[in-house]
Amino acid sequence: TPEPPPAHPFTGLPVAARKPVLAAKIENTSAGKPQLGLKSADIVYVEQVEAGLTRLMAIFSSKLPPKIGPVRSARISDLHILPQFGKPALAYSGVQTKMIPKVQAASLVDVSDSRAPGAYFRQPGRYAPYNLFANTRQLLAKAPGVSKAKDIGFTFGDVPEGGVPRKSFSVRYPAARFTFTWSQDAGRWMIWQDGKKNMAAEGGQLGAPTIVVQYAKTERSEFHDLNQSYTPLVHSVGKGRAVVLRDGQAFKATWSRKTEEDGTVFTTEAGEPMNFAPGQVWVVLAAPKPVIP
């Protein structure tokens, strides 16, 4: 019998080849929903932004949806998360002028709407700035030298011991609330935001087999918006506590990441690798206590 293909480092699912990594900044307020393409992401990061709201960074590699959006602007926390992927392509729409030199120096291939304008389009039926979408193949065509998927510290496999049965788990930000409810039938945690189902533009409710709530120090960065609302800086290097949701259970875990080039390693309370369930992973970056910088 032929050997099965190796597991993908982002999802734990068998895949024939390692493909380029595309990261995209996606709107996450009601004005930009439903989002397109998130169902195909390998990893979705939830990050706090100004005014206590959240924005997503979706990581695509094993599957590439034709179109994604709404694409929005990048934040300083993105530049600290991305180096563990090598040199991924980053799709976004603008940054603060003060941040441009940091983007230029970062470990990424810039495929923003100013660098790859032909890959972007305005979606009819939506209003600006929530109508900017992108063609993924055109984005990657403008990304020479982009890294392919590699190990970022995740481990996948059997359910560890020590879990506590949970039907739902909530994460609060100052101006947003996520609730993840376990669906035995779907084998996934269904995602709710601000009391509403988080629906996909492709149809159906968003959900993932593994939700990682990664508690990370969050403080004020040097950047702020026109209303003097400061951009949070999430410290994704270091160590801290986490809660991992899989198979209808919650597991207390710890996370550690030595440098920005290193992946993030999750371990159980017993010090064993914290196995994720194969499939999409949502990493919810949350402050230990809700904080507006």
N, C-alpha and C positions, 0 to 999 in steps of 0.2 A: 504494500500500500504506500502511496506517495506521502511524504512528510507534509503535515499541515503547514500553511504559511505561518510565519511568526506573528506574535501579537503586536499590535500597534502600541507605541509607548504612551499615547495620549488616551486611548480607549480600552486597551486590553483585548480588542477584537482582532481576529486574524485578518491580515492584509498582505497583498502580494508584494507591494513596493512602498518604499518611503517617499513621500511626495513633498513638494515645497510647503512652507508654513506661511499662511496669510492670517494676519490679525486685523480686526476691523473694529472701530469704535461705533457703537450702535446706541441710538437714542433709547431712553427707558422711562419716559414720562407718558402719560395718557395721550398727549398731543401727537406722539410719534407712533402710537400703536395702531394696528398690529404690526410687529416687526417681521421682516422677510429674511429667511436664510438661517435663523437661529436653530431650527430643527436639525440642520446638517452640521452644526459646529461640533468639534471634538470636545472643546472646553469653553465654558462661558464664565468670565470673571465679572462679578458685581463689585463696583467701586463707588465709594461716596464721592460726590462732587459738591459744588457750591450750594449753599442754602439747605443742606441736609438731604438733598436729592441723590439719586444714583444714576450711573451710566454703565453700560456694558462694554466689555471687550471680548469679542468672540474670536476663537482660534480655530481656523479651518486647515485641514491637511488631508485626512483620509477620505473625506467627502468634500466636494466643491459644489455648492448650489450655484445655479446660473447667475442669480442676482441677489444682492444683499442691501439692507437699509432699514430705516433711514441712517445714513452715515453722518456722524457729528464730529466735533472737535476733540483733539487729544488733550491729555492731562499729564502732569508731571509724574504721577504714580505709574502710568503706563511705561515710562522709560526705565523704571526700576524693575518692573515685572518681566519685560520682554527679553533681556539678555540671556535668560536661561534657555531660550529657544535658539540661540545662536545669532543669526542675522535674519529675522523674519521680515516679510513685507508688512508694512503698516498702512492700512487704508483709513483716512480720516479727512476731516474738512476743517482745516485751519487750526492755528494755535495762537496764543497771545504772542505779540511781537517779541516780548522779553524772553519767550521760551524757544524761539526759532534756533538760536545757537545750540541749545541743548539737544534739540531734535537732530540737528545736523551732525552733532558729535555722538549720537546714540548708536547702539548696535542694532540697526534696522535698515531696511530699504524703503525709502519714502515713496509711497504711491498715493499720496494725497490728491485732492481734486486740483491742486495747483501744479503738481508734478506729472500727473497722468490724467489730464482733463477729459480725454477722449473716452475714458472708462466709465465716466459718470453721466447720469442723466436725471432729469426732473420727472418724478412719477406723477402722472395725471391723477387728479382727484385728491391730492394732498396739498397742503400749503407750506410755504417756506417758513422756517428752515427745515421742516420735517419731511421734505419731499425729495431730498438728495439720495439717490440710490446708485449702485455701481454694478458693473458686469465683472464677475470675478476673474474670468479667463483673461480679459483685457488688463486687469490689474496685475496679474502675474506675468503677463507678456512684457510689462514695463518694469519688471523687477529682476534684472540680471544679478546673478550671484546670491540669490536668496537661499537661505538654509533649508535643508530637508528635515523632516521630523526626526528627533532623537530623544534619548532618555531625559526626562525632566524630574525624575524622582518618584513618580507614581508607581504603585504596585497594585496589581489586580489578581483576584483569585477568590478562594473560598471565604465564606463569612467567618471572621474571627470570633473568638469567645469574648464574653463580657458586655455584649450589647443589651440595651434595655428596650423592650417593645415600645414603639411610639406610633401614633396615628397621624400626628402633625407636629410641626416644629416651626416657630416663628422667629424672625430676626427683625429687629426694629432699628431704623435709622431715624434721625431727627424729623425728617419729612417724608419718610417712605416706610412701608412695612411689607415684608415678604412672609408668606406662609407656605410651607411645603407639606402636602398631605399624601400619605402613602396609599397607592392604589394596587391592591394585590392582583387585580385582573390585568392591569397594564404593566405591572412589574416596575413601576416608576413612582417617583415622588412628583405629584402634580404641583405646578407652580401657580400661586396666587399672589397678586400684588395689590395692596391697598384695598383688600376685601373683594377683589374681582379676579376672575380667572384670567391668567396670562395667556392670551390666545395667539396663535401663529397666523401670519397672513396666508400661509399654505393651507390652513385649516387645522382644527383641533387645538387642544390645550397643550402648552409647553410643559415638559416634564423630563426628568432624568433619573437613571438608576442610582446615581450617587450625587449627594449634595454635601459639599464640604464647607462648613462654617469655620473660617479661619480668622481667629481673633488677633488683630494686629494693631500695634500702636498707631494712632491716627492723630496728626497734629496739623497746625497751620503751616502752609508753605509760603514761599515769598510771592506767590502769584495770587491775584484777586481779580474779580470782574468789575464792571463799571459801577455796580452798586456797592463796591467795597466789601463784597462777600468773598472771603478767602477760600482758595482752593485747598482742600485737604491733601496732605501727603501721607500715604499709607506706607508704613515701614514693612515691606515684604521680605526683608533680609533680617535674620535673627532667629528667634524661637518664641514659641508661645503655645497657647492651648487651642484646641479645635474640637468641634463636634462633627463626626462623620455619620451621615444618614445613608443607610442602605438596607434593602430587604426588610423594610418595616421596623428597623431597629436604629437606635442612636448609640453611638460609641464615643466615649471620651477619648481624645487623642492629643498628641502633641505634634507640633510642626517645627522644622528647623531648616534653615537655608543659610549656608556659610557665607557665600558671596553672591553677587548678582549673576555671575556666570553659572553658578550651581543651581540645580533643581531644588524643589521643595520636598523634603522627606517627611512622611507622616508615620507615626508609630502609635501603637496601642498603649494602654496604661501598663501592660506587662512588658513593654519594650520591644514587642514584635512589630514587623511591618504591618501597617494598617491597610489591608487589602481593600480596594474599591471594587464595586460590581462592574463588570465589563459594560462599556457603553459610554454615553456622554457624561461628562462631569461638570457640575456647576461649582465654582469656588466663590463663596460669598465672603468678601473681605469686610469684616465688621470690627468696629472699635470695641474693646472690652466693655465700655459703657458708652451709650450714644453721646456723640460730641459734635458740636458745631465749632470748627476752628475759629 
